[in-house]
């Protein structure tokens, strides 16, 4: 048991450079929340729902992390900071990291498999701060969910998701991120796919606006030319044009 705890604490130290010792890591709210969840989940499986909920509420009060007792969580799970919500039917694999403000939320059961309302997170996934993963979807192994992204559809393994609604970027998580990258979002001064797409869209809009301006100028010139042509009316007395 002690070796398993040491292994877990060491896995957190790899992902967080701040702590100076294992004892310091044991004070982390994410570690306390996971420990209490293990107890609550055991009670939940034993159909002692009230006691499971009681421990859940105590954990939420102490850590600001709300993990439903029914959620299934694998090995080496780490919540960095707090204010995380994980729903009842969520399933989380091994080596998953979730940052503050993230939500694994549910949708109407009729939108997916009956009874399954919350996402399934496979191994080695990083969910960045403020992200929301909603519904009975699957986030593939090694995927990265960017900050404040809203995921409502399945995520392919190794994808990097950004935006609202979340879309995959051309960056492959396995190639772009060797080892663990904090907050799970690739940052580069020379490559930002979402910004590049926005710039291309703005360029196309400017080109369209310029073309519209040219067409309006051509139309005005045509109208002025037609209005400037003199129309000669014959004189009634002489019969010649006036």
NULOTI-471330 format. One record per residue: residue in one letter; x, y, z of N, C-alpha, C in turn. Coordinates in nm, 3 decimals, m for minus. Each point is the difference from the previous one (the first is absolute). Layout:
// NULOTI-471330
> type  nu  nv  nw  cau  cav  caw  cu  cv  cw
> a  X  Y  Z  X  Y  Z  X  Y  Z
...
***
This chain:
// NULOTI-471330
> type  nu  nv  nw  cau  cav  caw  cu  cv  cw
> x  0.083  m0.121  0.000  m0.083  0.121  0.000  0.087  0.126  0.000
> x  0.105  m0.001  0.082  0.088  0.116  0.006  0.072  0.022  m0.132
> x  0.042  m0.110  m0.064  0.068  0.012  m0.129  m0.094  0.054  m0.106
> x  m0.128  m0.040  0.004  m0.099  0.049  m0.097  m0.023  0.150  0.020
> x  m0.006  0.043  0.128  m0.017  0.142  0.028  0.122  0.079  m0.047
> x  0.119  m0.051  0.025  0.121  0.068  m0.044  0.005  0.013  m0.152
> x  m0.042  m0.107  m0.067  m0.002  0.002  m0.147  m0.098  0.105  m0.050
> x  m0.114  0.011  0.067  m0.100  0.100  m0.039  0.053  0.141  0.023
> x  0.060  0.024  0.114  0.054  0.132  0.029  0.112  0.038  m0.096
> x  0.081  m0.098  m0.037  0.107  0.027  m0.097  m0.058  0.033  m0.138
> x  m0.112  m0.061  m0.036  m0.062  0.031  m0.129  m0.050  0.144  m0.004
> x  m0.041  0.051  0.115  m0.042  0.140  0.007  0.120  0.093  m0.009
> x  0.109  m0.040  0.064  0.120  0.083  m0.002  0.054  0.017  m0.142
> x  m0.019  m0.102  m0.084  0.042  0.010  m0.140  m0.081  0.106  m0.073
> x  m0.126  0.016  0.037  m0.090  0.093  m0.068  m0.003  0.138  0.062
> x  0.053  0.014  0.121  m0.003  0.129  0.068  0.137  0.028  0.064
> x  0.072  0.101  m0.048  0.134  0.026  0.052  0.001  0.076  0.131
> x  m0.115  0.040  0.051  m0.004  0.085  0.119  0.038  m0.070  0.130
> x  m0.048  m0.123  0.027  0.026  m0.058  0.133  0.146  m0.036  0.022
> x  0.044  0.011  0.125  0.137  m0.032  0.038  0.013  m0.139  0.061
> x  m0.115  m0.061  0.036  0.004  m0.131  0.062  m0.135  m0.069  m0.018
> x  m0.002  m0.130  0.028  m0.125  m0.075  m0.006  m0.098  0.048  0.106
> x  0.053  0.039  0.117  m0.088  0.047  0.106  m0.079  0.124  m0.045
> x  0.064  0.084  m0.075  m0.069  0.120  m0.050  m0.111  m0.038  m0.097
> x  0.027  m0.101  m0.084  m0.101  m0.043  m0.097  m0.123  m0.055  0.071
> x  0.020  m0.064  0.114  m0.113  m0.058  0.073  m0.097  0.107  0.051
> x  0.044  0.125  0.003  m0.088  0.109  0.041  m0.081  0.056  m0.117
> x  0.026  m0.047  m0.120  m0.071  0.050  m0.118  m0.149  m0.035  0.010
> x  m0.089  0.093  m0.035  m0.144  m0.032  0.003  m0.038  m0.112  m0.094
> x  0.070  m0.011  m0.115  m0.032  m0.107  m0.094  0.029  m0.138  0.057
> x  0.106  m0.009  0.080  0.036  m0.128  0.061  m0.102  m0.038  0.107
> x  m0.038  0.097  0.082  m0.101  m0.026  0.104  m0.134  m0.036  m0.063
> x  m0.037  0.073  m0.107  m0.128  m0.027  m0.066  m0.003  m0.141  m0.058
> x  0.110  m0.044  m0.059  0.004  m0.135  m0.057  m0.007  m0.106  0.110
> x  0.072  0.023  0.111  m0.004  m0.095  0.110  m0.140  m0.016  0.057
> x  m0.069  0.113  0.021  m0.137  m0.006  0.051  m0.095  m0.061  m0.102
> x  0.028  0.025  m0.128  m0.086  m0.060  m0.103  0.013  m0.152  m0.001
> x  0.120  m0.051  0.023  0.016  m0.145  0.004  m0.091  m0.062  0.108
> x  m0.007  0.065  0.112  m0.087  m0.048  0.108  m0.147  0.013  m0.040
> x  m0.036  0.118  m0.054  m0.139  0.024  m0.040  m0.042  m0.097  m0.110
> x  0.089  m0.029  m0.093  m0.033  m0.091  m0.110  m0.022  m0.142  0.053
> x  0.081  m0.041  0.098  m0.017  m0.131  0.061  m0.136  m0.012  0.068
> x  m0.040  0.106  0.070  m0.131  0.002  0.063  m0.113  0.002  m0.103
> x  0.023  0.074  m0.108  m0.100  0.009  m0.107  m0.023  m0.137  m0.063
> x  0.107  m0.072  m0.027  m0.013  m0.134  m0.056  m0.069  m0.096  0.097
> x  0.013  0.028  0.129  m0.069  m0.080  0.101  m0.141  0.047  0.027
> x  m0.050  0.094  m0.083  m0.136  0.054  0.008  m0.025  0.075  0.130
> x  0.107  0.048  0.061  m0.013  0.088  0.117  0.006  0.145  m0.051
> x  m0.106  0.037  m0.070  0.001  0.125  m0.076  0.007  0.124  0.090
> x  m0.068  m0.004  0.113  0.001  0.117  0.088  0.140  0.027  0.053
> x  0.067  m0.105  0.049  0.135  0.018  0.052  0.097  0.043  m0.111
> x  m0.020  m0.056  m0.119  0.084  0.039  m0.113  m0.016  0.148  m0.031
> x  m0.125  0.045  0.001  m0.027  0.142  m0.026  0.054  0.088  0.112
> x  m0.007  m0.047  0.121  0.050  0.077  0.113  0.150  0.024  m0.015
> x  0.074  m0.103  m0.034  0.145  0.015  m0.020  0.026  0.090  m0.120
> x  m0.083  m0.012  m0.103  0.014  0.088  m0.118  m0.015  0.147  0.038
> x  m0.098  0.030  0.085  m0.022  0.139  0.042  0.114  0.050  0.088
> x  0.051  m0.088  0.088  0.114  0.039  0.083  0.122  0.030  m0.088
> x  0.022  m0.085  m0.098  0.112  0.020  m0.092  m0.014  0.131  m0.077
> x  m0.122  0.027  m0.046  m0.022  0.124  m0.075  0.022  0.122  0.088
> x  m0.041  m0.008  0.125  0.020  0.111  0.093  0.148  0.026  0.026
> x  0.078  m0.108  0.013  0.142  0.013  0.035  0.087  0.035  m0.120
> x  m0.038  m0.045  m0.119  0.090  0.010  m0.116  m0.053  0.083  m0.116
> x  m0.128  0.035  0.000  m0.063  0.068  m0.114  0.004  m0.085  m0.127
> x  0.005  m0.132  0.019  m0.004  m0.094  m0.112  m0.119  m0.092  0.022
> x  m0.090  m0.005  m0.098  m0.123  m0.077  0.014  0.006  m0.122  m0.092
> x  0.028  m0.116  0.057  0.004  m0.125  m0.074  m0.115  m0.087  0.048
> x  m0.094  m0.030  m0.087  m0.113  m0.084  0.040  0.051  m0.137  0.042
> x  m0.056  m0.058  0.105  0.047  m0.131  0.046  m0.009  m0.110  m0.106
> x  m0.088  0.017  m0.098  m0.014  m0.103  m0.102  0.105  0.004  m0.109
> x  0.075  0.108  m0.010  0.101  0.013  m0.106  0.109  m0.105  0.016
> x  0.045  m0.055  m0.113  0.107  m0.101  0.001  0.131  0.066  m0.041
> x  0.101  m0.011  0.084  0.126  0.071  m0.022  0.116  m0.100  0.008
> x  0.090  0.008  m0.097  0.113  m0.092  m0.007  0.118  0.044  0.085
> x  0.117  m0.053  m0.033  0.121  0.024  0.078  0.064  0.134  m0.040
> x  0.070  0.060  0.095  0.082  0.119  m0.021  m0.083  0.119  m0.051
> x  m0.123  0.010  0.047  m0.085  0.114  m0.034  0.043  0.122  0.081
> x  0.007  0.115  m0.065  0.049  0.121  0.068  m0.085  0.119  m0.038
> x  m0.059  0.063  0.102  m0.069  0.128  m0.018  0.092  0.109  0.053
> x  0.048  0.085  m0.089  0.089  0.109  0.040  m0.085  0.120  0.041
> x  0.013  0.042  0.125  m0.083  0.104  0.062  m0.140  m0.057  0.022
> x  m0.105  0.077  m0.023  m0.133  m0.048  0.036  m0.109  0.050  m0.091
> x  m0.123  0.005  0.057  m0.118  0.049  m0.073  m0.028  m0.084  m0.124
> x  0.013  m0.131  0.016  m0.026  m0.095  m0.108  m0.127  m0.076  0.034
> x  m0.082  m0.028  m0.104  m0.123  m0.077  0.019  0.005  m0.123  m0.090
> x  m0.026  m0.117  0.059  0.000  m0.126  m0.073  m0.131  m0.073  0.030
> x  m0.074  m0.032  m0.106  m0.133  m0.057  0.016  m0.003  m0.148  0.034
> x  m0.119  m0.047  0.028  m0.021  m0.136  0.052  0.048  m0.109  m0.094
> x  m0.033  0.009  m0.128  0.032  m0.109  m0.093  0.130  0.023  m0.076
> x  0.081  0.094  0.046  0.130  0.023  m0.064  0.092  m0.119  0.026
> x  0.081  m0.031  m0.102  0.100  m0.106  0.011  0.134  0.060  m0.040
> x  0.099  m0.009  0.088  0.130  0.063  m0.021  0.108  m0.108  0.005
> x  0.087  0.000  m0.100  0.106  m0.099  m0.008  0.120  0.034  0.086
> x  0.116  m0.053  m0.038  0.123  0.019  0.077  0.077  0.123  m0.048
> x  0.075  0.060  0.092  0.090  0.112  m0.032  m0.073  0.120  m0.059
> x  m0.119  0.026  0.047  m0.079  0.115  m0.049  0.025  0.119  0.092
> x  0.018  0.117  m0.063  0.023  0.124  0.075  m0.110  0.100  m0.034
> x  m0.060  0.059  0.102  m0.105  0.099  m0.019  0.038  0.126  0.078
> x  m0.010  0.114  m0.067  0.033  0.127  0.064  m0.125  0.072  0.050
> x  0.022  0.108  0.072  m0.106  0.068  0.072  m0.111  0.049  m0.093
> x  m0.122  m0.009  0.053  m0.115  0.053  m0.071  m0.057  m0.092  m0.107
> x  0.055  m0.117  m0.019  m0.049  m0.091  m0.104  m0.124  m0.074  0.048
> x  m0.082  m0.043  m0.097  m0.124  m0.071  0.031  m0.016  m0.120  m0.091
> x  m0.027  m0.114  0.061  m0.043  m0.119  m0.075  m0.149  m0.013  0.026
> x  m0.080  0.065  m0.085  m0.142  0.013  0.026  m0.086  m0.093  m0.083
> x  m0.129  m0.002  0.032  m0.093  m0.089  m0.067  m0.100  0.074  m0.085
> x  m0.065  m0.077  m0.086  m0.109  0.051  m0.081  m0.119  m0.093  0.016
> x  m0.107  0.033  m0.069  m0.120  m0.083  0.005  0.034  m0.143  m0.040
> x  m0.040  m0.102  0.078  0.033  m0.138  m0.036  m0.049  m0.041  m0.137
> x  m0.105  0.066  m0.052  m0.052  m0.036  m0.132  0.096  0.040  m0.110
> x  0.099  0.083  0.031  0.098  0.040  m0.100  0.107  m0.108  m0.021
> x  0.007  m0.098  0.086  0.104  m0.102  m0.011  m0.049  m0.133  0.052
> x  0.090  m0.078  0.051  m0.037  m0.130  0.055  m0.080  0.022  0.128
> x  m0.112  m0.072  0.012  m0.087  0.017  0.115  0.079  m0.022  0.129
> x  m0.010  0.095  0.091  0.068  m0.011  0.128  0.141  0.055  0.000
> x  0.059  0.013  m0.114  0.137  0.054  m0.010  m0.011  0.145  m0.042
> x  0.026  0.093  0.093  m0.020  0.141  m0.027  0.129  0.080  m0.006
> x  0.110  m0.061  0.047  0.126  0.073  0.015  0.109  m0.063  m0.085
> x  0.108  0.072  m0.024  0.103  m0.048  m0.094  0.086  m0.113  0.054
> x  0.064  m0.067  m0.095  0.103  m0.099  0.029  0.134  0.058  m0.042
> x  0.093  0.010  0.093  0.132  0.057  m0.025  0.102  m0.113  0.001
> x  0.065  m0.024  m0.112  0.095  m0.110  m0.008  0.136  0.042  0.059
> x  0.096  m0.091  m0.003  0.129  0.021  0.066  0.078  0.119  m0.056
> x  0.079  0.062  0.086  0.099  0.102  m0.037  m0.061  0.127  m0.058
> x  m0.123  0.030  0.033  m0.067  0.121  m0.049  0.030  0.116  0.094
> x  0.015  0.120  m0.057  0.014  0.122  0.079  m0.118  0.091  m0.031
> x  m0.071  0.042  0.103  m0.113  0.091  m0.014  0.041  0.133  0.062
> x  0.011  0.103  m0.082  0.052  0.127  0.048  m0.105  0.079  0.076
> x  0.042  0.114  0.053  m0.086  0.078  0.089  m0.124  0.054  m0.070
> x  m0.111  m0.008  0.069  m0.125  0.055  m0.050  m0.066  m0.081  m0.110
> x  0.055  m0.113  m0.037  m0.058  m0.080  m0.108  m0.127  m0.070  0.048
> x  m0.092  m0.024  m0.093  m0.124  m0.072  0.030  m0.015  m0.113  m0.099
> x  m0.011  m0.121  0.051  m0.022  m0.118  m0.084  m0.138  m0.052  0.038
> x  m0.093  0.007  m0.094  m0.141  m0.018  0.032  m0.061  m0.117  m0.076
> x  m0.064  m0.089  0.072  m0.075  m0.107  m0.062  0.073  m0.133  m0.003
> x  m0.069  m0.104  m0.046  0.057  m0.136  m0.001  0.092  m0.021  m0.119
> x  0.105  0.078  m0.007  0.096  m0.009  m0.108  0.129  m0.064  0.050
> x  0.093  m0.025  m0.093  0.128  m0.061  0.036  0.114  0.090  m0.044
> x  0.090  0.029  0.092  0.123  0.074  m0.031  0.111  m0.102  m0.011
> x  0.057  m0.013  m0.122  0.096  m0.105  m0.028  0.131  0.014  0.075
> x  0.073  m0.107  0.004  0.126  m0.007  0.074  0.098  0.107  m0.046
> x  0.061  0.068  0.097  0.104  0.098  m0.030  m0.050  0.131  m0.055
> x  m0.130  0.023  m0.001  m0.054  0.126  m0.053  0.026  0.114  0.097
> x  m0.003  0.122  m0.054  0.017  0.122  0.079  m0.120  0.090  m0.024
> x  m0.065  0.042  0.108  m0.114  0.090  m0.008  0.046  0.138  0.045
> x  0.000  0.096  m0.091  0.054  0.132  0.028  m0.084  0.078  0.099
> x  0.058  0.110  0.048  m0.067  0.084  0.099  m0.131  0.054  m0.054
> x  m0.105  m0.010  0.082  m0.134  0.053  m0.028  m0.067  m0.065  m0.121
> x  0.053  m0.110  m0.048  m0.064  m0.071  m0.111  m0.128  m0.066  0.050
> x  m0.099  m0.011  m0.091  m0.125  m0.067  0.031  m0.015  m0.118  m0.095
> x  0.013  m0.121  0.054  0.000  m0.121  m0.081  m0.137  m0.066  0.010
> x  m0.064  m0.023  m0.114  m0.132  m0.063  m0.004  m0.003  m0.121  m0.092
> x  0.114  m0.033  m0.061  0.009  m0.117  m0.087  0.124  m0.081  0.034
> x  0.004  m0.122  m0.049  0.115  m0.087  0.026  0.129  0.065  m0.047
> x  0.107  m0.027  0.073  0.133  0.054  m0.032  0.090  m0.116  m0.038
> x  0.065  0.010  m0.115  0.088  m0.105  m0.046  0.125  m0.007  0.087
> x  0.060  m0.117  0.014  0.124  m0.011  0.078  0.109  0.092  m0.054
> x  0.071  0.066  0.091  0.110  0.087  m0.038  m0.038  0.136  m0.053
> x  m0.130  0.033  0.000  m0.043  0.129  m0.052  0.024  0.112  0.100
> x  0.016  0.121  m0.052  0.006  0.121  0.082  m0.122  0.084  m0.033
> x  m0.089  0.017  0.096  m0.128  0.066  m0.023  0.000  0.141  0.057
> x  m0.048  0.095  m0.081  m0.010  0.138  0.046  m0.131  0.060  m0.051
> x  m0.049  0.101  0.071  m0.112  0.078  m0.050  m0.134  m0.040  0.057
> x  m0.105  0.077  m0.042  m0.138  m0.021  0.040  m0.087  0.002  m0.126
> x  m0.055  m0.113  m0.042  0.026  m0.134  0.052  0.141  m0.044  m0.036
> x  0.053  m0.096  0.073  0.139  m0.041  m0.019  0.020  m0.068  m0.135
> x  0.111  0.037  m0.065  0.038  m0.059  m0.129  0.145  m0.045  0.008
> x  0.034  m0.106  m0.072  0.140  m0.045  0.002  0.089  0.094  m0.078
> x  0.121  0.022  0.049  0.098  0.080  m0.071  0.089  m0.093  m0.083
> x  0.076  0.054  m0.096  0.091  m0.084  m0.078  0.116  m0.056  0.082
> x  0.011  0.041  0.125  0.111  m0.046  0.085  m0.034  m0.137  0.057
> x  0.090  m0.095  m0.014  m0.015  m0.131  0.061  0.065  0.001  0.137
> x  m0.074  m0.041  0.102  0.051  0.009  0.137  0.127  m0.082  0.019
> x  0.006  m0.116  m0.064  0.116  m0.087  0.019  0.126  0.060  m0.060
> x  m0.014  0.070  m0.114  0.116  0.058  m0.067  0.038  0.135  0.061
> x  m0.099  0.079  0.036  0.026  0.136  0.048  0.047  0.001  0.145
> x  m0.048  m0.098  0.079  0.027  0.003  0.142  0.074  m0.128  0.040
> x  0.127  0.010  0.014  0.078  m0.112  0.049  0.010  0.009  0.151
> x  m0.054  m0.101  0.067  m0.008  0.009  0.144  m0.123  0.078  0.041
> x  m0.004  0.040  0.127  m0.117  0.069  0.053  0.013  0.150  m0.020
> x  m0.106  0.060  m0.053  m0.005  0.146  m0.018  m0.112  0.054  0.085
> x  0.033  0.091  0.089  m0.100  0.054  0.090  m0.113  0.068  m0.076
> x  m0.120  m0.018  0.052  m0.124  0.056  m0.054  m0.039  m0.058  m0.135
> x  0.082  m0.088  m0.056  m0.041  m0.079  m0.114  m0.018  0.072  m0.130
> x  0.029  0.129  m0.008  m0.020  0.077  m0.122  0.133  0.039  m0.059
> x  0.031  m0.043  m0.123  0.128  0.037  m0.060  0.007  0.150  m0.025
> x  0.106  0.063  0.046  0.016  0.144  m0.018  0.123  0.025  m0.085
> x  m0.016  0.077  m0.106  0.111  0.031  m0.089  m0.020  0.139  m0.057
> x  0.107  0.077  m0.004  m0.008  0.134  m0.057  m0.005  m0.005  m0.152
> x  0.041  m0.112  m0.058  0.006  m0.009  m0.145  m0.116  m0.079  m0.058
> x  m0.077  m0.069  0.083  m0.109  m0.081  m0.052  m0.118  0.003  0.094
> x  m0.105  0.061  m0.043  m0.125  0.002  0.074  m0.111  m0.026  m0.100
> x  m0.045  m0.124  m0.015  m0.097  m0.033  m0.104  m0.127  0.082  0.008
> x  m0.053  0.019  0.120  m0.125  0.074  0.012  0.017  0.145  m0.044
> x  0.115  0.062  0.034  0.025  0.137  m0.041  0.021  0.010  m0.150
> x  0.071  m0.097  m0.058  0.022  0.002  m0.143  m0.131  m0.011  m0.076
> x  m0.090  m0.086  0.044  m0.129  m0.013  m0.066  m0.079  0.130  0.008
> x  0.007  0.067  0.114  m0.070  0.127  0.015  0.058  0.106  m0.093
> x  0.133  0.004  m0.011  0.063  0.096  m0.089  m0.037  m0.026  m0.145
> x  m0.005  m0.126  m0.041  m0.040  m0.033  m0.137  m0.144  0.044  m0.026
> x  m0.088  m0.022  0.097  m0.138  0.041  m0.016  m0.012  0.151  m0.011
> x  0.075  0.073  0.083  m0.002  0.145  m0.008  0.053  0.049  m0.134
> x  0.101  m0.066  m0.054  0.054  0.037  m0.130  m0.104  m0.019  m0.109
> x  m0.071  m0.112  0.004  m0.104  m0.025  m0.100  m0.112  0.104  0.008
> x  m0.035  0.039  0.123  m0.104  0.102  0.017  0.045  0.132  m0.060
> x  0.126  0.039  0.023  0.052  0.124  m0.055  0.001  m0.004  m0.153
> x  0.037  m0.113  m0.057  m0.001  m0.013  m0.145  m0.141  0.012  m0.056
> x  m0.096  m0.061  0.067  m0.139  0.010  m0.044  m0.051  0.143  0.010
> x  0.036  0.069  0.109  m0.042  0.140  0.016  0.060  0.088  m0.109
> x  0.127  m0.024  m0.036  0.064  0.077  m0.106  m0.067  m0.025  m0.134
> x  m0.034  m0.126  m0.027  m0.066  m0.033  m0.126  m0.138  0.064  m0.008
> x  m0.073  0.001  0.112  m0.132  0.065  0.003  0.014  0.149  m0.026
> x  0.105  0.063  0.058  0.022  0.143  m0.022  0.027  0.028  m0.147
> x  0.081  m0.082  m0.065  0.028  0.018  m0.142  m0.125  m0.014  m0.085
> x  m0.082  m0.097  0.030  m0.124  m0.019  m0.076  m0.094  0.118  0.017
> x  m0.007  0.055  0.122  m0.086  0.116  0.023  0.051  0.122  m0.075
> x  0.134  0.017  m0.005  0.057  0.112  m0.076  m0.031  m0.015  m0.149
> x  0.013  m0.120  m0.055  m0.031  m0.024  m0.140  m0.147  0.027  m0.029
> x  m0.087  m0.039  0.093  m0.142  0.027  m0.017  m0.028  0.149  m0.001
> x  0.062  0.076  0.092  m0.021  0.144  0.006  0.052  0.068  m0.127
> x  0.114  m0.044  m0.051  0.053  0.057  m0.123  m0.094  m0.024  m0.118
> x  m0.059  m0.119  m0.004  m0.093  m0.031  m0.108  m0.124  0.087  0.008
> x  m0.050  0.022  0.122  m0.118  0.085  0.018  0.031  0.144  m0.037
> x  0.116  0.050  0.041  0.036  0.138  m0.032  0.015  0.021  m0.151
> x  0.056  m0.100  m0.065  0.017  0.011  m0.145  m0.133  0.003  m0.071
> x  m0.095  m0.081  0.046  m0.132  m0.002  m0.066  m0.078  0.128  0.029
> x  0.017  0.056  0.120  m0.070  0.125  0.033  0.061  0.119  m0.071
> x  0.126  m0.005  m0.034  0.067  0.112  m0.066  m0.026  0.010  m0.149
> x  m0.060  m0.101  m0.061  m0.031  0.003  m0.143  m0.119  0.090  m0.026
> x  0.014  0.098  m0.095  m0.108  0.095  m0.030  m0.105  m0.066  m0.088
> x  m0.122  0.019  0.034  m0.113  m0.050  m0.080  m0.059  0.117  m0.076
> x  0.008  0.001  m0.133  m0.046  0.112  m0.085  m0.146  m0.021  m0.038
> x  m0.081  0.105  0.030  m0.143  m0.004  m0.027  m0.030  0.088  m0.123
> x  m0.066  m0.050  m0.102  m0.029  0.081  m0.122  m0.088  0.119  0.033
> x  0.032  0.117  m0.065  m0.080  0.120  0.017  m0.129  m0.013  m0.081
> x  m0.111  0.035  0.061  m0.131  m0.020  m0.065  m0.015  0.093  m0.122
> x  0.057  0.123  0.010  m0.020  0.098  m0.109  0.090  m0.030  m0.118
> x  0.128  m0.024  0.027  0.095  m0.015  m0.111  0.019  m0.145  m0.040
> x  m0.032  m0.090  0.095  0.020  m0.142  m0.028  0.142  m0.046  0.017
> x  0.088  0.097  0.043  0.139  m0.039  0.026  0.018  m0.027  0.148
> x  0.103  m0.071  0.029  0.028  m0.034  0.141  0.044  0.122  0.075
> x  m0.050  0.016  0.123  0.035  0.116  0.081  0.134  m0.022  0.064
***
